[in-house]
Amino acid sequence: MLKQTESRYNPVRLWSLLGLMALWPHAGGAAPLAGNPQAGQAAFKLCASCHQVGPRARGGFGPQLTGVIGRKAASTGDYHYSEAMQKSGIVWSEERLAAFMRDPDRVVPGTRMRFWGISDEQKIADLLAYLKASAQ
């Protein structure tokens, strides 16, 4: 609760808060969040209208994502990728895939993936855990 003499918009507090936000969760050597594959499976429902994972996965409206971590972008034969994705040269590491989940157009300008991105870092960690588990 604020004291009567304190302002809700105290500039010192605001700059301190912004500084802390810039450091969380990945900057400054902070450990990445631990993902939960079961929560990731539930979160994948958002992705499932375009993507599939698992032994019988295939490309549809979007490419299949089984084994995507460690795979070169635009490398599955059952999906027609955008020119931007084909020319990206990306190999999908967890970090790169997380960045793509946050903002696809920033990572691959010109991608055909029409998705606003995910801002919830825990949900991204859970999705990555699910994608890793589904590749085994």
N, C-alpha and C positions, 0 to 999 in steps of 0.2 A: 504494500500500500504506500502511496506517495505521501510525503509530508506536505503540509500546506505551502512550504517555501520551495518545494521541488517542482520543477516543470516536467511534464510527461515527455517533452521534447528537448531535454537537456543535451546540448551538443556534445559534451564530453562522453556522456553515456552512449549516445548514438554512434559516435566514432569508435568507441570501445566495442560496442556490439557488432558493428560492421567489420571491425578487425577480426573478431572471433569468428564471424561467419565466413570470412575469406579463408580462414585456416581449417575449417571443418568441411567435409570429413577427409579429404584426400591431400590437401596441401600440407607442407611443412613436415612431411614424414609420418603423418598420422596413418595408423593401420587401416586398411580397407575393412569395411563391414563384413561380417560373416554372413553368408547366404544360407537360406533354408530351402532345400530342393522341393519340399512339400508346399511351402508358401509360394515358391516360384512356379510350381505346376498350376496353382490356383491363379496366379497373376498372368500366366501364359494364355489364359482364356481371352485376354485382351488382344493377343497376337494371333490366336488360332483362326480368326476369320480369314487370314491371309497366309499363315505359315503352318507347317507341320513339323513334328519331330518324331523320332522313333524308327524302328526297323522298316516300316512300310511307308515312311514319309516320302512325299514327292512334291515337286513344285506345282503351284497353282496360281493364285493371284499374286503370291510372293514366293520366293525360293524356300525350299525345305531347309531346316536349320539343324538337322542331326549332324553332329561333329563340326559345327561351325567354328568353334574355338580352335585356332591353329590352321584353319583353312584359308586359302587365298580367295579374296572376294571375286565374285562372278565366275566361279569355277565349276559349278554343278551343271550338268548337261541337260537337265530337265526344266530349265527356266530361262527365259529371254531377258537378260539384264540390260539396264540402261547403258548407254555409251559412257556416261560418267562413272558408273560402277566398274565397267570393264577396264577403263583407263586409270582407275584409282591406285592400283598397285598395292592395295591393302592386304595384309594378312591379319585375320581377325584374332587379335590377342584379347584377353579379358578387358584390358584398359581401353582398347580401341572400340570394342563392342559396347562397352558401357558408355563411352562418349557418343557413339552412334545412337544408342537408346535415348540419351538425353536430348540430342539434336541432330537428326539424320542429315539435314541440309548443310549443317556446319561442317560435318565430317566428310561428306561426299556431296559437294555442291552439284546440283543437277540430278540427284537421285530421283527415281520415280516413286520412292516410298513416301506416301502421303500420311505422315504421322506427326503429331505435335511434339512428341517426346515425353519422357518420363522424368519428373523432377524428384521423385521419392528415391533416395539413395538406397534405402533398405530393399525396396521393390526391385531395383536394378540388381543388387547383390543376390536376391532370391532368384531372379530370372537367370542370372549367370550360373548359379548353383544347379538349377534345374536343367539348363542346357548341357552343362558338364555331365550331370548324372544320366541324362537321356542318351548321351553318346556312348555309354559303356554297355 
